[in-house]
Amino acid sequence: MKQDIRLLAGVMIKAQSIYYSLYDVDIESILTVSSLALTIYRTKYYDADRFPIHIPSQNEDSFIRRGYYGGHTDAYKPYGENLYYYDVNSLYPYIMKTYPMPGGVPVWHGHLVDHDLSSLFGFIEAYVECPRNMNRPFLPYRDNNNTLVFPTGEFVGVYYSEELKYARDLGYKIIPIRGYLFEKKQSPFEDFITSLYGRRLDAKKSGDSAMVYVYKILMNSLYGRFGINPESMMTVICDKEKYDSMLVMPNFIDGLRLSDKYYIVSYISNKLHGADTDWNPPRLSAVQLSAAITACSRIHMYPFISRPDCYYTDTDSVILGSPIKEEFISSTELGKFKLEGQFSKGIFLAPKTYTLVGNDTIIKYKGAAKAAVTFEWFESQYKDLSLINYAEIYSHFRINWKKMQITKQTNLYRLATPDSPKRERLYDKDKKWIDTLPKEVKDYDGQDNTVYKLKLKEMEHLLKEK
């Protein structure tokens, strides 16, 4: 343990020296990598006069955060041969550098139904119809279990205006309802990304893998810091009077008596839904930037995800049945694809659960039993999805909080094909799983009256035309 601590201390002192020499930032006062990226950005690259970053109010944050969906992970086809695995060079940094961003102070518009979508820029609650014959839908939707799916059907949601325009051009029917409109401004991250990516390429050329990692993690961490959720759990120690008053608060979670005088209480701070007089979000929490970056990333990836030979996607990567055109390939250029490998076989049971076999074998499986999963296990599961196995996994470090003990322990884990609610399985006449189809939804998200009025208005218009 002493040797581990000495090694870690040496690494931290070296890292401290690197960051201070490059950016005049002392990491001793910074707790997370995302905070470090934000500090470097603010001190070295942020121009508040050109692009003042607006910190949303409680209402603004609550509304815009509904349009912050994150990455796109889907398993489309269960089995393939002669596959190509591609990864994008720094997808989020590329979007941050290249695409315009929502700037200025947002303005609320409660009635956008009669507005032309092309003239709008911001975050819009809209009625959406996705064509039933679209096999790879574009717009995301969160179901009742908070699972991100890409469905066909009719639904109402909050989206970044640029992805609504892109969906419209794909054949979606889009009717804006209401939302916050921003100024369309040149990205404030261009200098930050250009500088760090240039340094990363120089580090690669010189074979300095440590600095390659430093620049990569700084570029990839900044966007997420702007999307940090202001809603968080707080724990305080208080007296009986304060404890009694907190018991009746709607954001109260749990309380425990420590002694005759003191209690420990947990509660939700900055609750997004409902009035919170103590609204105090983290500094530079600007969810509109993170939501715009992830939305534009989905736009960038869609031409490749929508290909009929796309077997699997995970935010910035695709697994395809044929090569990508050379014009989209580069090992160094931001936003272009690099070939991670070619594989003779692939089995894709669910998002984050797949295997690829070639010169190397890749196995992705979520859970403690990952060490027991093999390519042969994937083959047997694909043949019989109902198959269930059990694996003994030995843990060297098991904590029993009630007894305050640390022990070694063997546990039995269930190995089975994960249920994936994201797409429907499609079987052939022999009941063999051969493909997937998108889910279909109908959800007006409390805007039923508005949607019915829109449909009635549309019917009246059609009747007049006849």
N, C-alpha and C positions, 0 to 999 in steps of 0.2 A: 504493500500500500504506500509506503514511504517513497519507493522508487516511482510509482505511478504519479504521485503528487509532484515529485521533482520534475518529471518529464512534462506534465501538464503545465507546471509553472514556467518551464523553459519555453514551451510553445506560446503561452500567453504573453510572456515578456517580448518574444520575437514579434508576435502579432501586434502588440502595442507599439513597438518600434516602427513597424511597417506603416500602420495607419497614421501614426503621428508624423512620420517623414513625408508621406504622400499628401495628407489632407489636414494636418494640424488638429487632429481629433484624438482625444485620449479615451480609449475603450474602457478604462476603469470605471467611468461614470455612465456607461451605456450597457443595458441589460440584454438586448436582443439584436440580432443581425439586421432586422427590419428597421429598428431605431437607429442603428449605425448608418444604414443606407440613407435614411431620412436626414440625419444630421449632416452627412457629407453633402447631400443634395442642397440642403438649405444654406450651408455655409459657403459652398463653392460654385453652385450652378443656378440657384433659384433667383429669378429676376421678378421681384414683386411688382415693379412698375409695368412690365410688359404683360405679365399674367398673374394677377393677384388670385391666389387660391381661396375660394369661398368655403368657409366652414359651415355646413348645413345646420339649420335649426332642427329641433326635434321633429316637427312635421315634415320638413324637407327630407331629412335622413330616413324617416320611417317610410315615406313614399318611394324615394329613389332606390332604397335598399331592396324593395320588391323586384326591381329590375336588375339586381346584381346576382347573376346565376352561376358564374364561374366557368369551369372547363366542361368539355363534352366528352364523355366516355361511353362507348357503345360497342357491343359485340353483335355484328350483323349476320355473319355466316359461321356455322359451327365447325366446318372442316375445309381445309384447302391444301393444295400442293404447289410447289414452285412459287414461293411467296417472297415479296420484297418489303422489307421493314425500313420505313423512312422516318426521319426526325427533322423538325424545323430548327434551323439555327436561331436560337434565342427568340422565340415567338413573341413573348410579351414585350421584351425590349424593342423588337422591331416595330410593333404596333405603337409603342410609346414614342418612338422617334418619328414615325412616318405619318400617322393619322392625326387630323385635327382633334381637339379636345374641347369639352364643354367649359367655357370660362364665364367670368362675370357673375353677377348675382342673379339667381334664377327668378323667373316671374311666373306666378301661378295663373293658369288659364282653366277655368272651370267648364268651358264649353268649346270644344275643338271639333265637334261633329262636322261642321260645315267648312272646316279649313282643309286646304290642300296639303296632304302629307309632305309633299316635296318642299314646302316652304317652312316646315317645322324642324327645330333642332333642340333636342333635350330628351327628357324622359316622360313617356306618354302612356297613360292607361288606354288600351285600345281593344276593340272587338276584333277577333281574328277568326278567319275561316281558312283552314288548310285543306287543299284538295284531297279527297279520299284516295286518289290513285298515286299519291306521292309516297314512294317507298322509303325515302330518307328525308323526313321533314326537317326543316331548318330551325324554327323557333322553339325555344325551351318552354317547359311548363312544369310547375311543382305540384305533385299530387297531394292527397291528404296525408300521406306518410312522409312528406317532405322529400320524396324521391324526384330527381330531375329526369324528366322524360321528354322525348321529342315526338309529339303525337300528331295525328290528323284530327279533324273535327272542328268544333267551335269552342272558343274559350276567350276569356277576358284576362288580361295581364298587363303589367307595366314593363315596357321595353325601351331601350335606347332607340331614338328615332332612326338612326342609320341602319339598324338591323330590321326595322319595320319596312324601310324603303327597299332593302335587299330582298326581304320576304315577298313584298308586293311584286317585285320584278320576277320572282320565281313562280308566281301564280297564286299567291295568297290573296285573300280579300282582307283589307285592313281598313277599319274605321276608327280614327282617333276619337277619344271621348274627353279626356282632360289630362293635364300634366304640367310639369315645370319646364319652361323653355329657357335655354341658355344662349350665350353668344358662341358662335363657332369661331374658335381661335387656333392659331398655329400652336402645336404642342409645346409645352414648357420643358419637355424632357429631352429635346433634341441634342443639346450640348452635353448633357449628363451621359446619355447612351453613346454618343459618338466618341467621347473621351474614354470612357471605360472599355468600350468594345475595341477601340484602337489599342489600348494598353494590353488588353487580353490577347489580341493577335500577336503583339510583340513578345509577350510572355510565352506564347506557344512556339514562336520561332526560336526563341532562346532555350526552349526546353524546361522552363520554370513552371512546373505543374502546380506548385503551391499558389503562385500568383495568378495562374489561369483560373484556379478555383476561387480565389479572393474576388477577382473582377466579375466572374460569373454570378456568384451569390449576391454581390452588391446590386448588380443589374436586375436580377430576378426578384429581389426582396422589396424593392421600393414600391411597386404597384400595390402589393398586398397591404402595406402599411397605411396607405390612404383609405383602404376599405375596412380598416379595423372596426370591429363592432363595438359601439360605445356601451352596449348593454353587457354588463359583466357582474359576476358575483362578488360581493364584498363581505368580509368577516370582521366584526369589531367586538371588543370587550367593553361592557357597559354596566351601569348599576341597575337596580331593580326598577326604578322609575322609568329610565330610558327603555329598559327591556319591555315593560308593560305597554309603553306607547308604540313600540315597534311591532308588537304582536298583532295589532289590528291593521297594520299597513298592508296594502295589496301586493307589495313586492317582497313581503317577508317569506323566507324559505324555512329556516330552522333556528331553534334556540336551545341552549343547554345551560343549566345552572352549574357554575364552577365552585361557588362558595356561598356563604351567607350574604356577601355583599355584591359579588360579581357574576355576570352572565356572559356567555359568548353567543353572538347572533350572526346569522348569515342572511343576506338580502340581495335583491337585484338592484343594481345602480343603473341609472340612465335607461329606464324601461322604455322601449320604443312604442309600445302600444298602451296608451293610457296617459293620463296627465302625470308628469313628474316635475315637481317644482325644483328639484335639485339637478336639473339637466346640466351636465358638465362633461362633455365628450372629450376624448383624448385630443391633444394638440394636433392640428393638421389631419383631422379625420374628415376626408373629403371623398365620400363613397361614389360621387358622380364620376370621378376619374377612374377608379378601379372598375366600376360597372361599364364604362365606355371602353376601356382597354380589353376586358374579357369579351364584350360583345363584338368588337372589331376583330378579335382573334378568331371567333367562330365564323365570321364572314371570310376571313383569310383561308380558313381550313375547309370550308364547305365544298369548293369545287373538287377536292380530292376525296372527301368523305362521301359525297354523293355519287361517286363512280360505282357502277354495278359490280366492279371487282374489288371493292373495299370490304375487307373481312372484319377489321377492327380499327377503332380509333381511341386515343386517349389524349385529349387536349391538344398536344403539339406533335402527335405522331399518327401515322397510318400504316396499316399492313395491307398491301395490295397484291393482286394476282398478276400484274404486269408493270413494267417500269414506268416511271414518270418521265416526261419529256425533258431533254437536256437543258432547255431554257429555264427550268425551275430548279436545277441542281447546282449546288456550290457547297464546298466544304467550309467556306469562310464568309460568304455574303449573308448579312442579316436577312432573315425572313425566307431564305431559300432552303431547300431540303438537302439533307445528306443521307446517303444509304448506310444504314446501320448494319445490314446484313441480308443475305439471301438464305432462305430456308426451304428444305425439301418438303416439310409438313408443318401444319399448324392446326391446333384444336382450340376453339374459343367457346367455352361453356357459359361465360357470363362476364360482365365488366370486371376487370382486375383478376380474372380467373382464366388463364390461357397458358399454352405452351407452344414453343417453336423448336423445331429440330433441324439442324444443319451441321456445319462444322462445330458449332457450339449449341448447347441446349438452354433455352430460356424457359423458366417456370415462374409464373405469377400466381400466387394464391394467398388470400388474406386469412389470417388466423394463426393460432399458436401451433397448429399441426402442419405448418408449411414444410417443415423438414421431412415429413413422411410422404409428401406428394412427389410422384414420379411421372414420367411420360407415360408409362404403362398404366398408371392410375387414370390419367386423362383418357387414354384409349378405352379402358373398360367403362368409364363413366359415359363417354360418348355413345357407346354401344347400348348401354342400359342406364338411363338417367335416374332410375329409381334405386340404383345400387348404393348401399351404405356400408362403409368400412369404419373400423375404429383403430386408432393409433395411440400407443403409449408414448408420452413425451415426458422426458425427465427434466425437471427444473432445478437448477442449482441455487436459486434465490427466490424463495416464496415467503411473502410477508403475511402474517396473521395479525391484523391490527387489534383485534379484541384481546388477544393474549400477549401482544407486543413481542412476537417471536419471529425470527427468520430461520427458515428450515429448507432442507432439500426435499423434493417431493416428486412423485410420479403421478401423472394425471392421464385419464383416458379421454381422448377427443374424438368427436364424430367427424368422419370424412364423407361428404356428399356433395352433389352438384348444387351450388347455391341457387336459391330462387331468384330469378331476375325479373322484376316487375316492369322493366323498361321497354321490352318488346315481346310480341307474341311469337311462339315457336311455330314453324310451318313444317308439316310432315308430308312425305310422299305416300303413295298408295300402299306401300309396305310398312308404313308407320315408322319410317326412318326420318330423323330430323335433318332437314336439308337447308333451311333458311329461316329468316325471321321477318315479321311484319310489324309496322308501327302500331302502337295502341291508338284507340280512338277515344276522344273525350268530349264531353259537353259540360262546360262549367262557365257560368256567367259571373262568378265571383261577387255576388251581391248586386250586380248591375242588371238584374233581370228586366226591370221596367224600361231602362234605357235601351237594352237590346231589343225588346219587343217593339218599342217605338221606332227604332231604326229599321226593323224588318217590315213593320206596317208601312212606313214611309217608302221603303223600297218597292213593296207590292203595289202601292198606289201609283208610283212612278211608272212601273211596268205596265199597269193597266191603262194609263194615259197614253203610253206609246202605242199600245195595240189599237 
